[in-house]
Amino acid sequence: MRNVVMISARIPLLFLACMALVAGCAESRKLMPTPSLYADETAPLFGDLAPELTSTQVELIYVTDRAPETDEEGNLHYGFNRSKSLAVGTTVVDLGQNATWEELVAASIALRRFGEFELRMVSTTELARLPPTPMPVQVIDGQAVDHPDAVAAHEASIAHLRAEVVRRLALTPRKDVFLYVHGYHNTFADAAFALAELWHFFGREGLPIVYTWPAGYPGFFGYTYDRESSEFTVFHLKQVIKWLSEQPEIENIHLIAHSRGTDVALSAFRELVIWARGAGASARERLKVANLVIAAPDLDLQVISQRIGAERLVLEVDQATLYSSPNDRAIGIAETLFASPRGRLGTLDISELTKDESARMEANAARVTVVNFEGESTGYGHDYFRTNPAVSSDLVLMLRYGFKPGEAGRPLEHVGLNFWRVPPGYPAGAKIE
């Protein structure tokens, strides 16, 4: 009886927390604020762009295991239901409805804009669909192998993806992929909006690919549904990263994950690292993941220490960067829900480290950076990596220009070990040549 009473007493708290998380993770449909380094004219927003890229519309490649749906007009869209097969396609986001390219550029380097720039989904086109997983098998000489028909269908679908990747890379001298994995309660449109505006402020260099998984279940059980969807999708993301790494035209992959998507990205990368090591290969050379960015990670600190730290995944990337904030109230709610004994990674601070953890951080200082943001942000303070102009500037300085923390081009404030802080007015004084 006592257990029943305790569970009943926690239901209102659980309900309120889940509703708050839904509100905290909803995506704004207006263009993100201008990163301060552009408003301060520290760096030019655009270099020489191919004519096809000088438009208010941004075309993204998407890969998803959301189930396809159609609206009343017969238009394709993707909801929160799960699909056993991956779909590959293109989706177009308009960053400035009824605006010209020149007006969008002017607004993108302005600290205060005249008028709002509404983000709008223009079109979504599915190009190919891979066979369902697990693939059907047949037994040959006592061994189960993938069915030849499924293998042929898989190769045909991959050919469509390859053709699209090659076409898009031809438009940019930078042969890097920015692969974005969204978080909890995000819709297909939320994910596309986030990457479209980020890539716009990356100077439209390289190739943007959005990986969007079946999140966004409505109501009380939204968080639990999305959490299990994040486990469901790991195998599919693993397929995508492996395939991208095998394309000779791609030089580097920059894996950017937010919120619950950080668990998806890290789990997939972990399994790929184990696979590469088992094959006697260098995972960094095999997988081409140069930057691993986890923003506002919704992860238990002890769990991540065991699953990720123990495997020493940071040895297999050039740079791993964690963005944390003590003012991330969505992560604070998750910490309460799961009663995390050591807290969540998304609020990690140097003062919370044990002696052993400090020693591990020191040993990995060359490859791991923790960037702490102590300022305020919109909503529940969970989307600060793109809604706060100082933090988005740091993301640009790292991913576009390749600056390391503390360099003249990225003047973060050193706190200790490999912990850095975003100071007020950042990145004032940055030197970009």
N, C-alpha and C positions, 0 to 999 in steps of 0.2 A: 504493500500500500504506500509506503514512504516513497518508493521509486516513482510510482504513478504520480504522486503529488508533486515531486520535484520536476518531473518532465512537464507536467501541466503548467507549473509555475514559469517554466522557461519558454513556453510557446509564444506568449505575447512578445517577449524580448526577441525571439527568433524571427517572428513575423516583422517586427519593426526594423530589425537589422537587415533583413532581406529586402524590404521595401527601400530602405536607405541606400543599399548597394545598387539597386536598380536605378535610382535617381542619380547616384554618383557616377555611374558608368555610361550614362547616356551621352551620345556624341552631339556636339553643337553642329548646326548646319550652316554656320557662317564661317567665312575664311578665317583661319587662325590668325592671331596677331602677328605683326611683322617682327621677326627676330631682330633684337636690338642692334646686332652688328650691321644690318643693312640700313636701318633707320639712322644710325650714326655714321653711315658711309665708311665704315671700317673696311668693307669688302664689297666688290661689285656683285649684284645679284646674278646677272647672266653674262656669259661669254658669248662666243659665236654659236648661235643655234641654227640647226637645220630649219628651213622654212616650215616644215611639217610640225615643228615643236612650238612655233610662235602663234599660239592660239590660246584663248581662255579655256579651251577644252583639253583635258588630259586623258590620254588613252592608257589604260592599265591592262596588263595581262593578269588574269585571275585563275587560281586553282582552288577548287572547293569540293568538299564532300557534304555540303548542304543539299538536300533533295530539291530538284527543280519543281517549280510551281508556275501557274499562269494566272493572271488576273482576269477580270471580266472582259477586257479587250483582247485577251489572248497573248499579252506580253509576258515574256519570261522574267521570272524573279526567283530568288532563293530565300527560303524561310529558315526556321530553326530545326526542321526535321532532318534526320540523318540519312545519308545515302551510302551504300556499300561501295559505290564507284566514284572515282574522282572525275570532275568535269574541268575542262580547260577552255578558256574563252577570253574575250576582251570586253572591257566595260569602259564607258566614257563618262567622265565627270566634268561638268562645267563649273569652273571656279568663279565665274562672274556673269551670271545671267543678264543678258541685255547690255553687257559691257564690251568694250573693244579691248584688243590686246594691249594697246598703249595705256588705257585706263587701268587695266589690271596691273601692269608693270608699275605705274605710278603709285597705286595703292599698296603694292607689295614692298615699297621702300619708304612708306609713310608711317610715322609713329601714330598719327591721328588721321583717320580716313574720313573722306566726305562721302557718306552713304555706306550702306552695307553691301557686302558681296556674298550673295546667297550661293551655296553649293547645291548643285542639282544633278541627279542622275539622268543622263541623256539616253543611253542605250546599253544593253547587255546582250552579248552574242556568244552562245556556246559553240565552240569550234569542234570539240571532240569530247568523247567520254570513254574513259578506260574501263576495262572489264571489272566486274565486281570482285572485291576481295573478301575472303580468300578465293583465289582463282580456282576454277574447276580443274580436276586432275584426272589422269588416266594411269593405269598400272601397266608398265612395260617391263618384262623380265623381273617381275616381283618388286619393282621400284615405282613409287608414285611420282609422276612428273606433271608439270603444268600441261593442260590440254593444248594441242597445237592450234586449235581455232582461237582459244583465248590469247595465246601468245601472239598470233597474227593480228588480232584486234588491238592488243596492247601496243604493238609496234606501229600500227597505222595511226593510232591516237597520238602517240609520242611524236610521230613525224609531223603532225599538225602543230604541236607545241614547239618543236624545234624550228619549223619554218617561221613561226611567229617571233621567236626569240632572235633568230638571225636577222629578220626584217627590221626589228626594232633596234638591235645593236648597231645596225648599219647607219642609223641616224645620229649616233653619238661617238666621239672619239674615245670615251671612257668605256671600257668593256667590263664593267662591274654590274652586279645585280644587287638591288636593294629589295630584300625579301621581308615583308612585314607580316607579323602574326598578331592579330588583335586579341582583345581580352573578353572578359565576362560581359554578357548581356548586349554585346554588339551585334547589330544587324549586318547584312551584306553591304548595305549602303554606308553604314558607319565606318566599316573597315576600308571601303573604297575612298571615302572622303578623307580619312586620316592619311592614307598613303599618298593620295593625289596632292594634297597641300604640302606634305613633307617633301615630296620629290620636287615640287615647284620651288620650294625654298632651298633645295639642294642644288639649285641652278639648272634643273632639268638635265642633269648629267647621269649617264648610266641608264640602266633599265629597271623600272619599278614593277615588282610582281607582288600582288596581294594574295596571301594564303588565308582563306576565310573558312572557319569551321562552324559546326551547327550550334551556335549560341543564340541567346535571345528568347528563351522559353519564357512565356509570360506568367505573372502571378507569384504566389507564395513559394512554389517549388522551382522557381527560375534558377536560383543559385546552385541547387543540387543537381538539376538537369544539366546545366551548363558545365558543371564540374565533371560529370561523367562523360559528357560530349568531348571535353578536353582530353580525356583518356582514350576515347573512341578514335580520335583523329590522329593520334601519334604515328601510327604505322603509315598513314597516307602522307603526312608531312615528311617522314623519313624517306619515302619514295621520291618526293619532289626534290629534296636537297641532294640526294644521291644522283638523280638524273641531271640536275643543273650542274653539278660538279663534274660530270662526264663530258660536258660540251666544251670543245676546244676553244670556241670563241669567247667563253667567259673566263676572265682572269681571276676575279675575286667575288665572293659572296659576302654581303653584309647582312647578317641576320638580326632583325630588329623585332623585339617582342614586348608586349605591354600587358600588365595585369595578369590575368589567368593564362594568357597566351605565353607567358614566360615558362610555365610548366610544360606546355606543349612543345615549345622550341627546345628547351633543355633536355627533355626526355627523348625527343627524336635525335638530337645531336649526340646525346650520351650513347644511344644504341648504335649509331653510325660509327662513333669512335671505337666502341668495342669491336664492331665488325671489321673496321680497318686494321686495328691492332692485331686481331685474330688472323688477318691475311698477311701479316708481316709488313704492313705499309705504314707510312707516315700519314696520320689522319689529317694533318694540316695540308699536306701536299695533295692528298687524295680528295678531300672535301672542299678545299679552297675557301673555307670560312675565315675571312680576315678579321672582321669585327663581329663580336657577339654582344649585342646591346640588350639589356633587360631593364625595362623602365617600370617603376612602381610594381615590383614583382609580388604577386599574391602567393607567397611560399613560406612554409614553416622553416625557420632557421635551422633547426636540428635535422629536419628531413633533407633539406638541400645540402647540408654538410655531409650527410651520409651518401646520398645518391650522386651528387655532383662533385663535391670536394674529394671524396675518397677515390673517385676515378681520375682525379687530376685533369679534368677536361680543359682547364685553362692552358695546359701545355700544348693544346692542339689548335689554338687560335693566336693571331698576332696580338689581339687586345680584347679583353673582356671588360665591359663597362656596366656598372650597376648604378642606376639612379634611385635614390631613396629620399624620403622626406618625413620628418616627424609630424608634419601637418596633413599627411594623407589620411583623412578620416575613413575612407573606404577600407584601407588596410587595417586601421584600428578596429573597425567593426568585424572584419574577418578574424582578427586576433582574438576577439571576444568569443565569436562563434565557435572557434576551434580550440579555445583555451590553450593556445600555443605556449608551452612552458618557457621558451627563450624568445618569444616574439616572432614577428614576421620579417622577412628579408626586406620588404619595401619600406621599413622604418629603421633600418640598421644604422647604428651610430657607433663610432669608434669606442665610446665609453662603455659599450655593452659587451665588448669582446672579453673572453677569458684569456688567460695567459697563453694557452695552447693555440687558441684562434688567432691571437696577435702574432704568434710565431709563424703560423701558416700564411697569414697575410703578408708578413715581411718577406717570406720566402718567395711569394708570388708577386711581389711589388712591380716587377717589370712588365707583367702581363695583365694584372687585374687593377682596375681603378674603381673606387667607390666615390660617386659624386653626390654630395648631400645638398639638398635644396631646402632652406628653412623659411622661405617666403610663403606668401599666400597665393592661392590659385583659385580658379573658378569652381563652383559646385562643391564637391566633397574633396577637392584638392588631389584628385587621382589622375588627371590628364595634364599635369603640369609640364610634362616633357614636350608638349606642343602648344599649350595655351599660355605658358609663361615665356615672354620674349627672351629672357636671360638664359633659361634652360634650353629652349629651342636653338639659341645661338650656339651653345656649347655642343649640341648635337651636330650642327652644321660644321663647326670648326673641327670636330673629330672626323665625321664621315665624308665631308666634302674636301677638306684641306689636309686631313691626316695629322693634325697637331696632337701632341701628347700633353697631358696636364702639366702646367707649370712652364711650358714653353712660351716664348714671346707672343705667339699667335693664339695662345689659349691660357690666359692669366688667371686660372683658378687659384683659390687660396688654400695652401697646404695646411692640413689639420694635424697630420701625423700618419706614420706608416704609408699606406697607399690610399688614404682618405683625403678627399678634397672638398672644398665648399664653394658654392656659387656666391660670390660676394655681391653686395649692393652695387648697382650700376654696371654689372658685368655685361659685356667684356670690354669695358673702357680701358684703353691703353693697348689693346691687342694690335700686334704688328703682323700684317699679312702682306707678303711680297709675292 
